[in-house]
Amino acid sequence: MSTAYDWISRALKTIHKADWHRSVQPLVGLPGPVVHLGDRALVNFASNDYLGLAGDPRLAAAAIAAIRAEGTGSTGSRLLSGHRPRHRDLEQAIATLKGTDDAIVFSSGYLANLGTISALVGHRDLVLSDQYNHSSLITGARASGATLESYAHGDVADLRRQLETLRSRHRRCLILTDTVFSMDGDLCPLPEILDLADAFDCMVLVDEAHGTGVLGATGAGGVEALGCRGRSLVQMGTLSKALGSLGGYVAGDAALIDFLRNRAPSWIYTTGLTPADTAAAIAALHIVQTEPERRDRLWHNVHTLRSQVDDLLAIAPPHSPLRRRLPSDSPILCIELPDATTAVALRDRLQQAGIFLAVVRPPTVPTSRLRMTVMATHTDGHIAQLVQGLREL
């Protein structure tokens, strides 16, 4: 007999047929530049652990000490019973790094975007979102009930056209953009976006998930790297990538942060960040600020790999499945591929060669690509092994 759930199996068949099906690959052991998939050791270019801190013993020691002192969970929302002084220490450390009045920590980056956007705008308002923004930004805009429109990726002229047409029809306007676009690695034109925001009386929220700890002279992120510290905007980011922990944050002026404590539903109604995650993030921020050589090593590795990939692609034959490297100013390097079937096949061949990296396919992105992420803890030998694997493709 048919049931109301039969459509799910049909939908899965369609996903398989398009080579869009995804499944998890269980890794064992500590995170780092080499990971173990089953009984095989693979060089890891699939991690967002840019500074190599997720396996750092100092973060582990801080987390263990916090568990012994405060247990494994926060047990409730921070407005009820889940707030600890450690949470406030983390928020103040984030505000110091970002150069803002204050910060607020959420239990994940996704929750930070959902709660913040839905607190700042509603059904009378307009949201303009970069075409390539992360899912959490788009979902947050939809959940807010605001009118949502996309502008062409990184296209300030298109953003201006939409503001000229739409801005006057709405009470408030919020412009959303990643600083580092996670599936391409390029940066947003933030100074120009902020200039438009000033001209059209708009708020701007930037997602620093892939910029925090990585970009800028002090590792504060894309806002610092793009020369926009001190300008009025909402800075969101994560603790789960370069900072090696879990959670999300929003940094900004004191009034904004106090408002979010009172109006962001995904903060008000969610259990607070665990003591272990909080302590690990505090330890990571200390390392970011006191060990700039770790960031220097990351950028040495980025420049090395980018140069060698470009040299390889310059001599690739016309029939090569490796089409081109997408523009990038971050530790995310992507090589465009002809289709999803090729992407899956090349990923499997690279794993056979001892390389673990991600392939990203539609509908997540418009074109399939190999996505390589660089870490400070990669060695020149790791990079050489990846380039050799690409050469054999």
C-alpha positions in Angstrom: 0.0 0.0 0.0 1.2 3.5 -0.7 1.8 5.9 2.1 2.2 9.7 2.5 6.0 9.1 2.8 6.6 7.3 -0.6 7.7 10.5 -2.2 10.9 10.4 -0.1 12.2 7.3 -1.8 11.4 8.7 -5.2 13.2 11.9 -4.3 16.3 9.9 -3.2 16.4 8.1 -6.5 16.5 11.5 -8.3 19.3 12.6 -6.1 21.3 9.5 -6.9 20.6 9.8 -10.6 22.0 13.3 -10.7 25.2 12.3 -8.7 24.1 14.7 -6.0 23.9 12.1 -3.2 26.0 12.7 -0.1 27.1 10.4 2.7 29.4 10.8 5.7 32.9 9.5 5.8 33.9 8.6 9.4 37.3 9.8 10.4 39.1 8.4 13.5 41.7 9.9 15.7 42.7 13.5 16.3 42.0 16.2 13.6 45.1 17.5 11.8 47.0 17.5 8.5 46.8 13.7 8.3 43.6 11.9 9.2 42.6 8.3 9.3 39.7 7.0 7.1 39.2 3.4 8.2 42.7 1.9 8.3 44.2 4.4 5.8 46.2 7.5 6.6 45.3 10.4 4.2 46.7 13.9 3.9 43.9 16.1 4.9 42.9 19.1 2.6 39.2 18.9 3.5 39.2 20.6 6.9 38.3 24.2 8.0 40.8 23.9 10.8 43.0 26.5 9.2 45.4 27.1 12.1 45.5 23.5 13.2 44.1 24.2 16.6 41.3 21.5 16.8 43.9 18.9 17.8 46.1 21.3 19.8 46.7 19.8 23.3 46.3 23.3 24.9 42.7 23.5 23.8 42.1 19.9 25.0 43.6 20.8 28.4 41.4 23.8 28.7 38.3 21.9 27.8 39.1 19.1 30.3 39.7 21.5 33.1 36.4 23.2 32.4 34.6 19.9 32.4 36.1 19.0 35.8 35.1 22.4 37.2 31.7 22.8 35.6 30.5 19.5 34.1 29.7 18.6 30.5 26.7 20.8 29.8 25.4 24.3 30.5 22.0 22.7 31.4 19.8 25.6 30.3 19.5 28.8 28.4 21.8 31.5 29.6 18.9 33.8 30.7 17.6 31.0 33.0 20.3 28.8 34.5 22.9 28.2 31.8 25.1 31.3 32.1 28.7 31.0 33.5 31.4 33.6 34.0 33.4 31.7 31.4 30.8 32.7 28.7 31.4 36.3 29.5 35.1 35.9 29.4 34.8 34.5 25.9 32.6 37.3 24.7 35.0 39.9 26.0 37.9 38.1 24.3 36.1 38.1 21.0 35.2 41.8 21.3 38.9 42.6 22.0 40.0 40.6 18.9 37.4 42.3 16.7 37.9 45.8 18.1 34.2 46.2 19.1 32.3 47.2 22.2 30.9 43.8 23.0 30.1 40.4 21.6 27.5 37.6 22.2 28.1 33.9 21.8 25.6 31.5 20.3 25.7 27.7 20.4 26.5 27.5 16.7 27.2 29.8 13.8 24.0 28.8 12.1 22.0 29.8 15.2 23.9 33.1 15.3 22.8 34.0 11.8 19.2 32.8 12.3 18.7 34.7 15.5 20.5 37.9 14.6 18.8 38.4 11.2 15.3 37.6 12.6 15.9 40.1 15.4 17.1 42.9 13.1 14.4 42.8 10.4 10.8 41.7 9.9 8.0 41.7 7.4 8.2 45.5 6.7 11.9 45.3 5.9 14.2 44.4 3.0 17.2 42.1 2.9 19.7 42.2 0.1 21.9 39.1 0.0 24.9 38.2 -2.1 24.0 35.4 -4.5 26.7 33.1 -3.1 26.0 33.7 0.6 26.1 30.8 3.1 22.8 28.9 3.7 22.5 30.2 7.2 22.3 33.8 6.0 19.6 33.0 3.4 17.6 30.8 5.9 17.8 33.6 8.5 16.5 36.1 6.0 13.6 33.9 5.1 12.8 33.2 8.7 12.6 36.9 9.4 9.7 37.4 7.1 11.5 40.3 5.4 11.4 40.8 1.6 14.5 38.9 0.4 16.3 39.7 -2.8 19.7 38.5 -4.1 22.3 40.7 -5.9 24.8 39.3 -8.3 27.9 37.8 -6.6 30.2 40.6 -5.5 28.6 43.0 -7.9 28.4 46.5 -6.2 26.7 48.0 -9.3 23.9 45.5 -9.1 23.5 46.1 -5.4 23.2 49.8 -6.0 20.6 49.3 -8.7 18.5 47.2 -6.3 18.8 49.8 -3.6 17.7 52.5 -5.9 14.7 50.5 -6.9 13.6 48.9 -3.6 15.0 50.7 -0.6 12.4 53.4 -0.4 9.6 50.9 -0.2 10.7 49.4 3.1 11.2 50.5 6.7 14.7 49.0 7.2 17.2 47.4 5.0 19.9 44.8 5.9 22.7 43.9 3.4 24.1 40.4 4.0 27.5 39.1 2.8 30.2 36.6 3.6 33.6 38.2 3.9 35.2 34.9 2.7 32.9 32.9 0.4 33.2 29.3 1.6 32.7 27.5 -1.7 35.0 29.8 -3.8 37.5 31.4 -1.5 37.1 35.0 -2.8 36.4 38.1 -0.7 33.5 40.5 -0.7 34.0 44.2 -1.8 33.3 45.3 1.8 34.4 49.0 1.6 32.1 49.6 -1.4 29.2 47.8 0.3 29.6 49.9 3.4 29.7 53.1 1.4 26.4 52.1 -0.3 24.9 51.2 3.1 25.8 54.7 4.4 24.3 56.3 1.3 21.0 54.4 1.5 20.6 54.1 5.3 21.2 50.3 5.5 22.5 48.0 8.1 25.3 45.5 7.0 25.9 42.0 8.5 29.1 40.2 7.5 29.7 36.5 8.0 33.3 36.1 9.2 33.1 32.3 9.6 36.1 31.7 7.3 37.9 34.9 8.1 38.1 34.8 11.9 41.7 33.9 13.0 42.9 33.8 9.4 42.7 37.2 7.8 44.0 40.6 8.9 47.2 41.7 10.6 46.0 40.4 14.0 43.7 37.6 12.7 40.6 39.6 13.5 39.1 38.6 10.1 38.0 40.0 6.8 36.8 43.3 8.2 40.3 44.0 9.4 41.9 42.8 6.2 39.7 44.9 4.1 40.4 48.1 6.1 36.9 48.4 7.6 37.6 48.3 11.4 35.7 51.0 13.2 32.9 51.2 10.6 29.3 50.6 11.6 28.3 47.0 10.9 27.3 43.7 12.5 30.1 41.1 12.6 29.1 37.4 12.8 31.6 34.5 12.9 32.2 31.0 14.2 34.3 29.3 16.8 34.4 26.0 14.9 36.9 26.7 12.1 40.2 28.4 12.7 39.4 28.6 16.5 39.0 24.8 16.7 36.0 24.7 19.0 32.2 25.0 18.5 29.8 27.9 18.5 29.1 31.3 16.8 29.3 34.9 17.8 28.1 38.4 16.9 30.3 41.4 17.6 29.3 45.0 17.4 28.4 48.1 19.5 27.0 47.7 23.0 23.4 48.6 22.1 23.3 45.9 19.3 24.6 43.2 21.6 22.2 44.1 24.4 19.3 44.1 21.9 20.3 40.6 20.7 20.3 39.3 24.3 16.7 40.4 24.5 15.4 39.7 21.0 17.4 36.9 19.3 15.3 33.7 19.7 18.1 31.3 18.9 20.1 32.7 21.8 17.2 33.2 24.3 15.7 29.7 23.9 18.8 27.6 23.4 21.1 26.0 25.9 24.3 27.9 26.4 27.6 26.8 25.0 29.2 23.9 26.9 32.0 24.7 29.4 34.4 22.6 27.3 33.7 24.4 24.1 33.8 27.8 25.8 37.2 27.1 27.4 38.6 25.7 24.2 37.6 28.8 22.3 39.2 31.1 24.9 42.4 29.2 24.6 42.3 29.4 20.8 41.8 33.2 20.9 44.9 33.5 23.2 46.9 31.5 20.7 45.7 33.6 17.7 46.8 36.8 19.5 50.2 35.5 20.9 51.4 33.2 18.0 51.2 35.2 14.8 53.8 32.8 13.3 51.1 30.2 13.1 49.1 32.5 10.7 52.4 33.3 8.8 52.9 29.6 8.2 49.3 29.2 7.0 49.8 31.9 4.4 53.2 30.5 3.3 51.3 27.2 2.6 48.5 29.0 0.8 50.9 30.8 -1.5 52.9 27.7 -2.1 50.0 25.5 -3.1 48.3 28.3 -5.2 51.5 28.8 -7.2 52.0 25.1 -7.8 48.4 24.5 -8.8 48.5 27.5 -11.2 51.8 26.1 -12.8 50.2 22.7 -13.2 47.0 24.0 -14.8 49.0 26.2 -17.2 50.4 23.1 -18.8 47.3 20.8 -18.5 46.2 19.3 -21.8 42.9 20.4 -23.4 41.1 17.2 -22.4 42.1 17.6 -18.7 39.1 17.4 -16.3 40.8 20.2 -14.2 39.4 23.3 -15.9 40.6 26.3 -13.9 41.3 27.6 -10.4 38.6 29.8 -9.1 39.7 33.3 -7.9 40.7 33.2 -4.2 42.3 35.4 -1.5 41.9 32.9 1.3 43.1 29.4 2.3 40.2 27.9 0.2 41.3 26.9 -3.2 38.9 25.4 -5.8 39.4 23.8 -9.2 36.4 23.8 -11.4 35.3 20.5 -13.0 33.0 19.7 -15.9 30.2 17.9 -13.9 29.2 16.1 -10.7 30.0 12.6 -12.0 33.6 13.7 -12.8 33.9 15.3 -9.3 33.0 12.1 -7.5 35.3 10.0 -9.7 38.3 12.4 -9.1 37.6 12.5 -5.4 37.8 8.7 -5.2 41.0 8.6 -7.3 42.6 11.2 -5.0 41.7 9.1 -2.0 43.4 6.1 -3.6 46.5 8.4 -3.9 46.4 9.2 -0.2 44.7 12.6 -0.5 41.5 13.6 1.4 39.6 16.6 0.0 36.1 17.8 -0.6 34.1 17.9 -3.8 31.3 20.3 -4.0 28.4 19.8 -6.4 25.2 21.4 -7.5 22.8 22.5 -6.0 25.2 23.8 -3.4 27.2 25.6 -6.0 26.5 26.4 -9.7 29.5 24.3 -11.0 31.2 21.2 -9.5 34.7 21.7 -8.1 37.5 20.2 -6.0 37.7 22.2 -2.8 41.1 22.3 -1.1 41.6 23.9 2.3 45.0 24.7 3.6 46.2 24.4 7.2 49.1 26.0 9.0 50.2 22.5 10.0 50.6 21.2 6.5 54.2 20.5 5.5 55.8 21.1 2.1 55.7 17.4 1.7 51.9 17.3 2.2 51.5 20.0 -0.5 53.8 18.2 -2.9 51.8 15.0 -2.4 48.6 16.9 -3.3 50.1 18.5 -6.4 51.4 15.1 -7.6 47.9 13.7 -7.1 46.4 16.5 -9.2 49.1 16.0 -11.9 48.1 12.3 -12.2 44.5 13.3 -12.8 
